[in-house]
């Protein structure tokens, strides 16, 4: 049975409204003052509150404000009873959160019609809230799945790998992986799908699963440019798919310490290698190439280099440095690389420290873009 809470200091008004509502099949609860009504509202969570505006102590306007600030009462339909008829008064009521008004003296046919209309809106709000709850549960489940397929930290005699992924919403369009092609060759990549949320997450998951299963046809997974070309043929933008993505893909040979890589519109990977004086020499690893999915005829090329002992490689998405600062500018790649150097020179460090440092620059609760980073620590090559 639908429950309605009446709050009015006038006993005769309460009695009149109660006698009108009960024959309609409603469960009616009454309160004589605002404070008592607020207590009952918190206790009962009624579908509707009908409250007099002018009462001793807490006014109907105050009751309305407090009710609308309680999450469990967010969908409760609130009607203010008033003899105040000015536009200014109506504005005050709407600003306080009132959903409807009834003017005294009350016309009973209109009263019953307003009650029915208000309860329909309440039910609609309840349905929408439930749908939102179910959607959030499904998104949380999907986010858990995404987290489950991302790789665990890797420890090997030739290298160690750590990574972090912070989606801007529950689901994000970044994705990465690293896996062994054989006993000596490790493939590693990071991709960034345009956009955010579910529509960006689905293509990212598709790429991860496709590369992990090595099901791209006529592709040599040891050759990064062939992998990018194969992805570009498979994930072309169409009228029904407006998504493209950037990607950096590399293959490291632990036996001869050679890294072969190619990129498709992605930020450069950063290699920090110590020289004889133990100074960190920065090398930006990037090859020309359009993002995957933009043009069928896109061409990708390989590049390679030998990795020195105790070098570190960082692969990341652009969300990690496109963070808006207090002055309205973004951190930018150059400043982010300075952060990497400072982070690298600490005696003890992990990626959580770097992420915490980035969060201190972010003005919002969440990042505007998805944020991903892979850190590869190469061990002694001797």
Secondary structure, 3 states (H helix, E strand, C coil): CCEEEEECCCHHHHHHHHHHHHCCCCEEEEECCHHHHHHHHHHHCCCEEEEECCCCCCCHHHHHHHHHCCHHHCCCEEEEEECCCCHHHHHHHHHHCCCEEEECCCCHHHHHHHHHHHHHHHHHHHHHHHHHHHHHHHHHHHHHHHHHHCCCCEECCCEEEEEEEECCCCCCCEEEEEEECCCCEEEEEEEEECCCCHHHHHHHHHHHHHHHHCCCCCCCCCCHHHHHHHHHHHCCCCCCCCCCEEEEEEEEECCCCEEEEEEECCCCEEEEEECCCCCEEEEEECCCCCCECCCCCCCCCCEEEECCCCCEEEEECHHHCCCECCCCCECHHHHHHHHHHHHHCCCCCCHHHHHHHHHHHCCCCCCCCCEEEEEEEECCCC
